[in-house]
Amino acid sequence: IPVLGGVVVYIGIAAGMIVLFLFMKEPMLVWGFFAMTILMILGIWDDIRDLPASLRFLLEVAIVLLFVLTTGIYVDDFHGLFGIGALKPWIGISFSVFCGVTIINAFNLIDGVDGYSSGYGMMTCVLFALLFQSVWSMTMVEMAMIAAGALFPFFMHNVFGVRSKMFIGDGGTLMLGMLMVVFVFATFSSKSQCSQLEEANLGLHAMCVAVFCIPIFDTLRVFVMRIMRGKSPFRPDKTHLHHLFIDMGFSHLGAALSILTLNLVVVALWHLS
């Protein structure tokens, strides 16, 4: 089964981004798309050549760091979390690179059943679009909805395709992971319009934890379990949450929808609280 579905999604995103760039020439849009492109190429290379985990990790660090240095958009303010406000640049950049690489790899590791990674990508894009729309950050809204629109046809083909199948592959998941990093950095940066939401008692930290709750905590759980068994945390196995759903007898679509529903329940609880 081909694993180049990420290229198809990329073409859809690229078409929308190019049109958007004609009207909004913002550095974050350009460098965000550039970083997504490089990570898609890295993912395809990994799909074909099976890169060492250490090399891929170093390249991910370099790409996230490049995005931060070229745009100046990163987590530079904790907005009062744990009594911490603005961060010194070297602390904020270091923390942002760590968070960025974590999000990219967490997104990469959810690609295990049909419809999960593309469905999760659409869900997060819509949630961030609603967040950015609330502060009228329309460039980010359009970026999110372009990605959601590009993912939808792939989701339908991935889940309901009868005559043919295609997986999104590392190229697609790494690219989408970088897009999520752009959203998170744009949410927490002091230059972002989202900072005004803290004054309205809307916790940005809790919101991001809610949106990424299952991929992040599932990745941490699996890594800890592998280390406790004396194995490399990057060595693949069948212990992720979606694998457990399949072992219980769920179909691929059933597993994907169940996990997405659980994630949406957490987001709803955050919103209610």
C-alpha positions in Angstrom: 0.0 0.0 0.0 1.5 3.4 -1.0 2.5 5.6 1.9 2.7 8.9 -0.1 -0.7 10.2 0.9 1.0 13.1 2.5 2.1 14.4 -0.9 -1.6 14.5 -2.0 -2.5 16.5 1.1 0.5 18.7 0.6 -0.6 19.6 -2.9 -4.0 20.7 -1.6 -2.4 22.8 1.2 0.1 24.3 -1.2 -2.6 25.4 -3.7 -4.5 27.1 -0.9 -1.4 28.7 0.7 -0.2 30.1 -2.6 -3.6 31.8 -3.2 -3.6 33.1 0.4 0.0 34.4 0.0 -1.2 36.6 -2.9 -3.3 38.5 -0.4 -1.4 38.2 2.9 2.4 38.3 2.6 3.1 37.5 6.3 6.5 36.0 7.3 4.9 33.4 9.5 2.8 32.1 6.5 5.9 31.8 4.3 8.2 30.3 6.8 5.5 28.0 8.3 4.8 26.6 4.8 8.6 26.3 4.1 9.0 24.3 7.4 6.1 22.1 6.5 7.6 21.4 3.1 11.0 20.5 4.5 9.4 18.1 7.0 7.3 16.5 4.3 10.4 15.8 2.3 12.1 14.5 5.4 9.1 12.2 6.1 9.1 10.8 2.5 12.9 10.2 2.8 12.2 8.3 6.0 9.4 6.3 4.4 11.7 5.3 1.6 15.1 5.0 3.3 14.1 4.4 7.0 16.3 7.1 8.5 18.0 6.6 11.9 15.8 8.1 14.7 18.7 10.3 15.9 19.2 11.9 12.5 15.5 12.6 12.1 15.4 14.1 15.6 18.3 16.4 14.9 16.7 17.6 11.6 13.4 18.2 13.4 15.2 20.3 16.0 16.9 22.3 13.3 13.7 23.0 11.3 11.7 24.1 14.4 14.6 26.3 15.5 14.9 27.8 12.0 11.2 28.7 12.1 11.5 30.4 15.5 14.6 32.4 14.5 13.1 33.6 11.2 9.7 34.5 12.4 10.3 35.5 16.1 7.1 33.5 16.9 7.5 31.1 19.8 6.4 30.5 23.3 7.8 33.6 24.9 5.2 34.1 27.6 3.6 31.7 30.1 0.8 34.2 30.7 0.9 33.6 34.5 1.0 29.8 34.5 2.8 28.8 37.8 3.3 32.5 38.4 5.5 32.8 35.3 5.1 35.6 32.8 7.4 36.7 30.0 10.4 34.3 29.4 13.9 35.3 28.6 14.6 34.7 24.9 17.0 31.7 25.4 14.6 30.0 27.8 11.6 30.6 25.5 13.4 29.4 22.4 14.7 26.3 24.1 11.3 25.5 25.6 9.6 26.1 22.2 12.0 23.8 20.3 11.4 21.0 22.9 7.6 21.5 22.6 7.7 21.7 18.9 9.7 18.4 18.4 7.4 16.7 21.0 4.2 17.7 19.1 5.7 16.7 15.7 6.6 13.2 17.0 3.4 12.8 18.9 1.4 13.5 15.7 3.7 11.2 13.8 3.0 8.3 16.2 -0.8 8.4 15.8 -0.7 7.2 12.2 -1.6 3.6 12.9 -5.2 3.1 11.8 -7.2 4.4 8.8 -8.7 7.8 9.4 -7.0 8.6 12.7 -4.3 11.0 11.7 -6.3 12.7 9.0 -9.4 12.9 11.2 -7.4 14.2 14.1 -5.7 16.7 11.8 -9.1 18.0 10.7 -10.4 18.2 14.2 -7.4 20.2 15.5 -7.5 22.5 12.5 -11.2 23.4 13.1 -10.6 23.9 16.9 -7.7 26.2 16.3 -9.6 28.0 13.5 -12.4 28.7 16.1 -9.8 30.0 18.6 -8.1 32.3 16.0 -11.5 33.5 14.7 -12.4 34.6 18.2 -9.6 37.1 18.2 -10.0 37.9 14.4 -6.6 36.4 13.4 -7.8 35.7 9.9 -4.5 34.5 8.4 -4.3 31.7 10.9 -8.0 30.9 10.5 -7.5 30.5 6.7 -4.3 28.4 7.2 -6.2 26.1 9.5 -9.3 25.7 7.2 -7.1 25.2 4.1 -5.4 22.3 5.9 -8.8 20.9 7.0 -10.1 21.1 3.5 -7.0 19.4 2.0 -7.3 16.6 4.6 -11.0 15.8 4.0 -10.8 14.1 0.6 -7.8 12.0 1.8 -9.8 11.0 4.9 -12.6 9.8 2.7 -10.3 7.9 0.5 -8.3 6.4 3.4 -11.4 5.2 5.2 -13.9 4.4 2.5 -11.6 3.6 -0.5 -12.6 0.2 -1.9 -10.5 -0.3 -5.1 -7.4 1.3 -3.7 -5.7 2.3 -0.5 -3.2 4.9 0.5 -1.5 5.8 3.8 -0.6 9.3 4.7 2.9 8.2 5.7 5.6 10.0 7.7 5.7 12.7 5.0 2.1 13.6 5.9 2.2 13.3 9.6 5.5 15.2 10.0 4.1 18.0 7.8 0.9 18.2 9.8 2.8 18.0 13.1 4.7 21.1 12.0 1.4 22.9 11.2 0.3 22.2 14.7 3.5 23.7 16.0 2.8 26.8 14.0 -0.7 27.0 15.6 0.7 26.5 19.1 3.5 29.1 18.7 1.0 31.6 17.3 -1.3 31.0 20.3 1.3 31.6 23.0 3.5 34.3 21.4 3.3 37.7 23.0 3.0 39.0 19.5 -0.2 37.0 19.0 -3.7 38.4 19.4 -4.6 35.4 21.5 -2.9 36.8 24.5 -6.0 39.0 25.1 -8.0 35.8 25.8 -6.2 35.3 29.1 -7.9 38.4 30.3 -11.2 36.8 29.6 -10.3 33.8 31.7 -9.8 31.5 28.8 -6.8 29.4 29.7 -4.6 28.9 26.6 -2.4 26.3 28.3 -5.4 24.2 29.3 -6.9 24.6 25.8 -3.8 23.3 24.1 -3.4 20.4 26.6 -7.1 19.5 25.9 -6.6 19.6 22.1 -3.4 17.5 22.2 -4.3 15.4 25.2 -4.5 11.9 23.7 -1.5 12.1 21.3 0.8 13.7 23.9 -0.1 11.5 26.9 -0.3 8.3 24.8 3.2 9.0 23.4 4.5 9.7 26.9 2.9 6.5 28.2 4.3 4.3 25.4 7.8 5.9 25.7 7.8 5.2 29.5 6.7 1.6 29.0 9.4 1.0 26.4 12.1 2.4 28.6 10.9 0.3 31.6 11.2 -2.8 29.4 14.8 -1.8 28.5 14.0 -0.9 24.9 14.6 2.3 22.9 11.6 4.7 23.3 11.8 5.2 19.5 11.5 1.5 18.7 8.0 0.9 17.2 5.6 -1.6 18.7 1.8 -2.2 19.0 1.1 -0.6 22.4 -0.5 2.7 21.3 -4.0 3.5 22.1 -5.3 2.8 18.6 -3.6 -0.6 18.6 -5.4 -1.4 21.9 -8.8 -0.5 20.4 -8.0 -2.8 17.4 -7.1 -5.6 19.8 -10.5 -5.1 21.5 -12.2 -5.8 18.2 -12.9 -2.3 16.9 -12.7 -1.6 13.2 -10.2 1.0 12.0 -13.0 3.6 11.6 -14.5 2.6 14.9 -11.1 3.0 16.7 -10.4 6.4 15.0 -13.9 7.8 15.8 -13.8 6.5 19.4 -10.4 8.2 20.1 -11.5 11.4 18.4 -14.7 11.4 20.5 -12.7 10.9 23.7 -10.5 13.8 22.7 -13.5 16.1 22.0 -15.0 15.2 25.4 -11.8 16.5 27.0 -12.0 19.7 24.9 -15.7 20.1 25.9 -14.8 19.7 29.6 -12.1 22.3 29.2 -14.6 24.7 27.6 -17.2 24.1 30.3 -14.7 24.7 33.1 
